[in-house]
Amino acid sequence: MAGRIPQTFIEELLSRVDIVDVIERFVPLKRAGREYVACCPFHDEKTPSFTVSPAKQFYHCFGCGAHGSALGFLMEYNRLEFPEAVEELASSVGLEVPREKGDVRREEKSRSLLEVLEEAAEFYRRQFREHPDGPRAAAYLKGRGLSGETAARFALGFAPPGWENLAASLGRDPGRRRLLLEAGLLKQKEGGGVYDRFRDRIIFPIRDPRGRVVGFGGRLLEGEGPKYLNTPETAVFHKGRTLYGLHEMRQARGKFGQVVVVEGYMDVIALAQHGIGYAVATLGTATTAEHLERLYRTVPRVVFCFDGDRAGREAAWRALEQALPLMRDGREAAFLFLPQGEDPDTLVRAEGAEAFEARLEGAEPLSDYLVRHLLEEAGGDSVDSRARLAALAAPLLRRMPTSIYRRLTLEQLARRVGLPPDELERGMDARPATSPGRRGPRPRGGVQRRTPVRLAIALLLDNPALAAEVGEIEEIRGLEMPGVELLLELLETARERPDITTGSLLERWRDRPEYPHLSRLATMELAGSEAERLRELQETLLHLAGLRHERRWRELQEKLTREGLSDEEMEEWRRLLRKPTGEDLV
């Protein structure tokens, strides 16, 4: 298993390529002043709103909100994982991608786990023909309507009855037993020894996007125990990142425009058996943002398929909450609730593929489901209920990126509330202004309310070279305010790398939770010349320093009133009293 790609190499790679050259291989660009423009490759449009900045090494579409570095473009356009995008970009300039040695033992353990998981998958496949109960397991699959071809495509296996079939075959020495225990295929007995986790079960190998077996699921045939059982998470198996059937879907020859997310292995396989080869399943967990990012890199439309009962509807709402921040133009999400007592497996067998696909086409769009659910929560159509509807919708709409999709959802909600969309949006985003006298833009669509910290970060991302010109930054350290530590880290990084571009600076945060927020701030429209933006950044940092001084002075003032100050604290109190406060600097 390859090690981590060094951050220094990623920065060197981005410095060796020009984002204009990278994008122009796929999209014809036209020069417009200092930037390049084109019709966006990620959504349909007639008027160009896709811009590429050579200075920032950054692209941004004002229509759908797509943005990123050269690596981000390759990931989005070619539907690549990050390491694959790095490999492709590096090969284009003749560079070999290095890997950090890091924890060699961890890498070796992951490699060993993958090897033993592949051996286990082969062991389970052989049992259909080698074990006396193999024909019974095969008959079960045939009874579920699966052909041998479909079973082979998903590499289905059989764990025979008995406590030590796998242990006896693959766990003959202590080292192998230890690996099988770590992989979750064996369990430790209380009195010593081991036994097989899977017994008398149909086995479903779970593969990562590269096709490697990383875990297993098992469906009980007879006897007592949970109907479905998964291996636990390991160094190579993470349920929040893995989707059953995604590898098989990508390997299919057909070109799919959508994917349907279902709840079980047999749902995925039954749909594939009927020619619907674009289904995936979560692995006993709720749908995560990482799941959805993987899917949207493959298809533009995701249909969530759930039971119509209470549990299914709760799962659907959790999926909607995860999808909202990802719903930019060009992406769709819809919800299909199945009739009571049905699942995709039983329904497609009962009514056929054509009828099931008709259900998928008629699935409820995310915006419709959002409004309908909130109407049910608000209760009734009174003035109070409509006000409650707006209050319930506000935090959800703020999570959506600026886009036409968000605007249309807002208009749909506004019709229900009985207000013009702009008035509803102002009401949802109404908060006291932090700096009423400060000139500058506000984020488009009200997605992110402008604060001094967000403004400073946006100015810095727009031109990282400003970090070297703002003077002392230690005065804001220790200010307890969201985003201050991130701002300091950005300032320090940009000072250490005076030539760093917007694209390279953002790539440093790709694997961190702050990345989506930084990416949105990097697209904020900023007014004024470079000199005016520098002055605005300096004033904002002074304002933050003033807030820190003011808060510290108040702490000391309270202590002075309560118990008195030491000589050192009294000197600090006098010094802070002479400094301007945050309000003075607005």
Helices and strands as residue ranges (DSSP letters): H 7-16, H 19-24, E 30-32, E 35-38, E 50-53, E 58-61, E 67-68, H 70-78, H 82-92, H 104-130, H 134-143, H 148-153, E 157-159, H 165-170, H 174-182, E 186-188, E 194-196, E 201-207, E 213-220, E 228-230, H 246-251, E 258-262, H 265-273, E 279-281, H 289-296, E 301-307, H 310-323, G 324-326, E 332-338, H 344-351, H 353-361, E 364-365, H 366-378, H 383-398, H 404-417, H 421-428, G 444-446, H 452-462, G 464-469, G 474-476, H 484-496, H 502-507, H 515-521, H 530-562, H 567-578
